[in-house]
């Protein structure tokens, strides 16, 4: 006769329902292994990301360069074409964008003043006719500045540090040239007009052999062409062109 013996498994719990200390010790390595595995699957990735993102070379990629307001370079003008086809060409050099703006404002202060007035007068025409009839000249201008000021607040987070520096330089150059009606806020408002009003224009860019290595950019609605070259300290050389 074949006998079968049955030996009940010893419970790992004591009479009070707690795990016996001997069995708890046996399970410790298993628990540690599982815990470490989970940390490696989750925590290690987070730690690695922090190490990479805090590396000096990586952090430098996202740092905004400190403003450089050291005046440098020079500005001069010449013209191309004759009669109604005459275009004034502004040449700018400098070690930073502040200098580009300053040299531009100092040299072409009167032209910029006239262009600014034309721009704001055009913006005033967008006020509804019935409302405009009841407003004074000063009231129209205040409304335009208020609307463009609100538009600039929305644009400001997306404007590059270089462009902000150039605007500051432009305001300083205009001030030193004796223009008192165009401060930095006014320049901000002027730069909000194209995006706020969805203005558009035609343009052309020429470079390489066509310009002997320079970059020329022109937009169709103005008669002043600016060609600027500068090099930020520790950075790459850049060429910047725009209309006035």
C-alpha positions in Angstrom: 0.0 0.0 0.0 1.3 3.4 -1.0 1.2 5.8 1.9 1.0 9.5 1.3 2.2 11.8 4.0 1.0 15.3 4.3 3.1 17.8 6.2 1.4 21.1 6.6 3.5 24.2 5.7 4.7 26.2 8.6 3.0 29.5 8.8 5.2 32.6 8.5 2.9 34.4 10.9 2.9 34.1 14.6 -0.3 33.7 16.7 -0.7 37.5 16.7 -0.6 37.7 12.9 2.9 39.3 12.7 5.6 38.0 10.4 8.2 36.0 12.3 11.5 37.8 12.6 13.5 34.9 11.0 11.2 35.0 7.9 11.4 38.8 7.8 15.1 38.7 7.7 15.0 36.2 4.8 12.8 38.5 2.8 14.9 41.6 3.3 17.3 41.1 0.4 14.4 40.5 -1.9 12.7 43.7 -0.8 15.9 45.7 -1.2 16.4 44.3 -4.7 12.9 45.2 -5.8 13.2 48.7 -4.3 16.5 49.4 -6.0 15.1 48.1 -9.3 12.1 50.5 -9.0 14.4 53.4 -8.2 16.6 52.6 -11.2 13.5 52.5 -13.5 12.1 55.8 -12.2 14.4 57.7 -10.0 17.7 57.2 -11.9 16.2 58.8 -15.0 15.2 61.9 -13.0 18.6 62.1 -11.4 20.3 61.8 -14.8 18.1 64.5 -16.2 19.0 66.9 -13.4 22.7 66.1 -13.8 22.6 66.9 -17.6 20.4 70.0 -17.3 22.7 71.4 -14.5 25.9 70.9 -16.5 27.6 74.3 -17.0 27.8 73.8 -20.8 24.1 72.9 -21.0 23.0 75.8 -18.7 25.0 78.2 -20.8 22.9 77.4 -23.8 19.8 78.8 -22.1 21.4 81.8 -20.4 20.5 85.2 -21.6 23.6 87.2 -22.3 24.1 90.2 -20.0 23.2 93.5 -21.6 26.1 95.2 -23.2 25.6 99.0 -23.5 29.2 99.8 -24.3 29.1 102.2 -27.3 31.2 101.1 -30.2 31.3 101.1 -34.0 30.1 103.8 -36.3 27.3 104.8 -38.7 27.3 106.4 -42.1 24.9 106.8 -45.0 25.0 106.9 -48.8 22.4 106.7 -51.4 21.6 104.6 -54.5 19.4 105.5 -57.4 18.2 108.9 -58.5 15.0 110.9 -58.3 12.0 108.9 -57.1 14.1 105.7 -57.1 16.6 107.2 -54.6 17.1 105.0 -51.6 19.1 106.1 -48.5 21.4 103.4 -47.2 22.3 103.4 -43.6 25.5 101.4 -42.6 26.0 100.4 -39.0 28.8 98.6 -37.2 29.2 97.8 -33.5 30.1 95.2 -30.9 26.5 94.9 -29.7 22.9 95.6 -30.6 22.7 98.6 -28.3 25.3 100.3 -30.4 23.5 99.5 -33.6 20.3 101.2 -32.2 22.2 104.1 -30.8 24.2 104.9 -33.9 21.0 104.6 -36.0 19.1 106.9 -33.7 21.8 109.5 -33.4 22.4 109.7 -37.2 18.9 109.5 -38.5 17.0 111.2 -35.7 14.9 113.5 -37.9 14.0 110.8 -40.3 12.9 108.5 -37.5 10.9 111.3 -35.9 9.0 111.9 -39.2 8.5 108.1 -39.7 7.2 107.8 -36.2 4.6 110.5 -36.6 3.4 109.0 -39.9 3.0 105.6 -38.2 0.9 106.9 -35.3 -1.2 109.1 -37.6 -1.9 105.9 -39.7 -2.8 104.1 -36.5 -5.3 106.8 -35.5 -7.2 106.2 -38.8 -8.1 102.8 -37.4 -10.3 104.4 -34.7 -14.0 104.0 -35.6 -15.2 107.2 -37.4 -18.0 108.0 -35.0 -15.7 107.7 -32.0 -12.9 109.7 -33.7 -15.3 112.6 -34.4 -15.8 113.0 -30.7 -12.1 112.8 -29.8 -9.5 115.5 -29.6 -6.2 115.1 -31.4 -4.6 114.3 -28.0 -7.4 111.9 -27.2 -6.8 109.9 -30.4 -3.1 109.7 -29.7 -3.7 108.5 -26.1 -6.0 105.8 -27.3 -3.5 104.6 -29.9 -0.7 104.5 -27.2 -3.0 102.6 -24.8 -4.0 100.0 -27.3 -0.4 99.5 -28.6 0.8 99.4 -25.0 -1.5 96.5 -24.2 -0.4 94.8 -27.4 3.3 95.2 -26.4 2.7 93.6 -23.0 1.5 90.4 -24.9 4.5 90.6 -27.3 7.2 91.4 -24.7 7.9 87.8 -23.5 8.6 86.7 -27.1 11.0 89.5 -28.0 14.7 88.6 -28.1 17.2 90.2 -25.8 19.1 91.5 -28.8 16.0 93.4 -30.1 15.3 94.8 -26.7 18.9 96.1 -26.5 18.6 97.7 -29.9 15.4 99.5 -28.9 17.1 100.8 -25.8 20.0 102.0 -27.9 17.7 103.7 -30.4 15.9 105.6 -27.6 19.3 106.7 -26.2 20.5 107.8 -29.6 17.4 109.8 -30.3 17.6 111.5 -26.9 21.2 112.5 -27.4 20.3 113.8 -30.9 17.8 116.2 -29.3 14.5 114.2 -30.0 12.3 114.5 -26.9 9.1 113.0 -28.1 10.2 109.4 -28.7 11.1 107.5 -25.5 11.6 103.7 -25.1 7.9 103.1 -24.5 7.0 104.9 -27.7 9.5 102.7 -29.6 7.9 99.6 -28.1 4.5 100.8 -29.3 5.9 101.4 -32.8 7.2 97.9 -32.9 3.8 96.5 -31.9 2.0 98.1 -34.9 2.9 95.5 -37.5 1.9 92.5 -35.4 -1.2 94.1 -33.9 -2.5 95.4 -37.3 -1.3 92.4 -39.3 0.5 94.7 -41.8 2.4 93.1 -44.6 4.8 94.2 -47.3 7.1 92.9 -50.0 10.8 92.5 -49.4 14.1 91.3 -50.9 17.3 89.8 -49.5 20.6 89.7 -51.4 23.8 88.2 -50.2 27.0 86.3 -51.4 28.5 87.3 -54.7 25.6 89.8 -55.4 26.7 91.9 -52.5 30.4 91.1 -52.2 29.8 89.0 -49.1 27.4 91.4 -47.3 23.7 90.7 -46.5 21.2 93.2 -47.8 17.6 93.2 -46.7 14.9 95.6 -47.8 11.2 95.9 -47.3 9.1 97.5 -49.9 7.1 100.2 -48.2 10.0 102.4 -47.0 12.9 104.2 -48.7 15.6 103.7 -46.1 17.7 100.5 -46.2 19.8 99.6 -43.1 22.7 97.2 -43.3 24.2 96.4 -39.9 27.1 94.1 -38.8 28.1 93.5 -35.2 29.7 90.8 -33.1 28.6 90.1 -29.5 31.6 89.5 -27.3 32.1 85.8 -27.0 29.4 85.1 -29.6 29.0 84.6 -33.3 29.1 87.4 -35.9 25.7 88.4 -37.1 24.3 90.6 -39.8 21.0 92.5 -39.3 19.1 94.5 -41.8 15.8 96.3 -41.6 13.8 99.2 -42.9 13.1 102.5 -41.0 
